[in-house]
Amino acid sequence: MHGHTSVVLRRIAGALTALLLVGLVQPTLVVAQQRPAPDTAGQQPDSTVHPEYQLQAITVTSTPTRASAPVSSTEVPRRLLAHTLSTGVNTWELLRQAAGLEVHQQGQGPGFASDAAIRGFSSDHSTDIALWIDGVPINEPVNGHAEGYNDWSLIFPETIDNVEVVKGPTSPYFGNFALAGAVNVRTINGLNGTRGWVSGGTHGRVEMGLLTGQDRPGASGVAGVRLERDDGWRPNSGWRLGQLYGRWVHDIAPSATVDAGANVYGSGWSSPGFLSLQQFHAADYGNVADPSDGGFKRRAQERVSVRVVPGPRMLWRSTAYATQGRWQLFLTTPPEGGLTEGTGSQTEEEDARYGFGLTSALSWLLPHFDVTVGTQERADHAHYQNWFTTSRSRDSAQVLVQAQQLSGGVFVAANADLSPVQLSLGGRYDVLDTRSNPNVGEPTHAAKGTFSPKLGALLHVFGPVSVFGNVSRGFRQTDGVIADPALPFITEWADEAGVKLRAPGTTIEIDAFRMNVSNEQTFNPITLTSTSGGASRRQGIEIDARIQPVPAVSFSVDWTFNDARYLRLITEDGDTLSGARVFNTSRYVGDASLEVHPTPGSFLCATTSAVGPYSPFDEPGVVRAGYALLNLSAGDQIGPVALELGVHNVFDRHYAELEAGGFVSPGQPRALYITVRAAAH
């Protein structure tokens, strides 16, 4: 215990030292303090409370990070997201273009989660990133395919109000799976009238949708439906998706608001499989590993949130939710890889699950201080099956297991305005209790807990310039806990220091980070094996800028330059990865966008996303060259009708989304899209 405390104190001292060193910089610009927007329920903020300490959101974790917080975060405005949608993107491409995430799509359909990464954390299926939508966690615990399987397809793109990317484990509101950070999605809570859209594009893509609702003081709501089909740009790669969305916000008393919402989707897809390196370099995209490959997924979540203001400086919020899901996939492993070497055998996986959860928090808001104390509980039940199959006919069972997990956490977050210094103190303690019941073998059970302190400080140097530093600890549960509940957590210590500049029309943030991971784990999607028990380090520099020189023009850029390496990691075959670059990550990743509004209702938008040099899965020492994609969109409003045009991958760049063991999932070539939108009030 004494050794652990010493480590904490040393890291806190290191972060504060870094803060003081950065504070020696003395830029000379001036910024006016921005006040928060009105409350989501229509109530105006209390002017007697310091504006930086307003907590307007109904759900706890949907509350945006305040500008003076000593953390690194990126908020993507709805406007940029809407323009990016004109290029026919899925949710992965939306996050790559607009939020600067490193994305490696696995060439499957919309229910098969691909890899998104923050700061070089690229675990399989984005399990190092916590995704929350309107206060509901989306990662799937006790998942046999990947612990914390992250289902981004639950996002209804046209209902997004904004997206916030919290980088690093700095926020006490997010626990399990927030190793690299969190993506916090907030949706619209009301709409006046009805909006519809129809979109068509290359490769047989057709999408249509409808949103309708009302937005009145004290009562607002919205409901929507979305249908999508795509024949795929490779043979045997088509998919279908249907989605429903609903939300209702109602003031049941002057100091109490209820917010209820539901999100449901279903999808089915075919899979062409991976290409060999030879096929990829020859642009032989017509190869299909097994025409019976594919899958489906169904996912639903329901939520009820309550906010009560029991006093002039108190705020209580609670969210109760339920989730249900089922997916099945058939995937052929390349003959050279894994347990099916030389057979070309197909793997069938099936996961059926349901769960419940509750998040509750009480906040005290004072003129120069606020504190929030809360709890998070969830219960998840999963039934997972893994079979060897041939053309979807089962040969033999590999894994048949049922698992239950009860998890709970208590957290505290405090912020103090000691001008010119802002302090952020907090932490959380989480406990996971997991039970595994295999069809063959004895049931197993284990419970374990972990403490995650958070500390940060921000110094207003003068005018618009601030410097900040923080130290935090994060964790996530290891892959395989569904069969072995005793597996330890993956944990990390993260340090960060940076500079923030906020002026009218300009927001710039530059920060340096270092993240040291214990019990490092890497997974290979080709050989279907994982390696655990090592250590790794990510360190680098991030640049985030949003500039609007005139109202009609805006520019944004978000770049990460990163050195991610295994410090100590030995594979099951005895090969050492010590010193190697972390698999499936790139040295740099970023996006840039330019938006121009020539006339009211019209827009021109150019976005680019870049990654490289890239380190494939299971190829130590191999580094692939980087690439950049350019996407263009434009639109104009003619009365109630808007016409939008978009081009994805303008220069038809030949690139690999993902590489593993000499096999490649290729990226989509150039594609053209046209969308017609109409609104009625």
Secondary structure, DSSP 8 states (H G I E B T S, - for coil): -HHHHHHHHHHHHHHHHHHHHHTT---------------TTS----TTS-GGG----SSSTTS---TT-SS-EEEE-HHHHHHHGGG---HHHHHHHHH--EEE--S--TTS--EEEBTTB--GGGTTEEEEETTEE--BSS-SSSTTB--GGG--GGGEEEEEEEESS--TT--TT-SSEEEEEEE----SEEEEEEEEEGGGEEEEEEEEEEEETTEEEEEEEEEEEE--SSTT--EEEEEEEEEEEEEEETTEEEEEEEEEEEEEEE----EEHHHHHTT-TT--S-TT-EEEEEEEEEEEEEEEEEETTEEEEEEEEEEEEEEEEEEE--TTSGGGTTTT-EEEEEEEEEEEEEEEEEEEEETTEEEEEEEEEEEEEEEEEEEEEETTEEEEEEEEEEEEEEEEEEEEEEEEEETTEEEEEEEEEEEEEEEEEESSS--EEEEEEEEEEEEEEEEEEETTEEEEEEEEEEEEE-TTTTT-TT--EEEEEEEEEEEEEEETTEEEEEEEEEEEEEEEEEEETTTTEEEEEEEEEEEEEEEEEEEEEETTEEEEEEEEEEEEEEEE-B-TTS-B-TT-B-TTEEEEEEEEEEEE-SSTT-EEEEEEEEEEEEE-BT-TT--B--EEEEEEEEEEEETTEEEEEEEESTT----EEEEETTEEEE----EEEEEEEEEE-
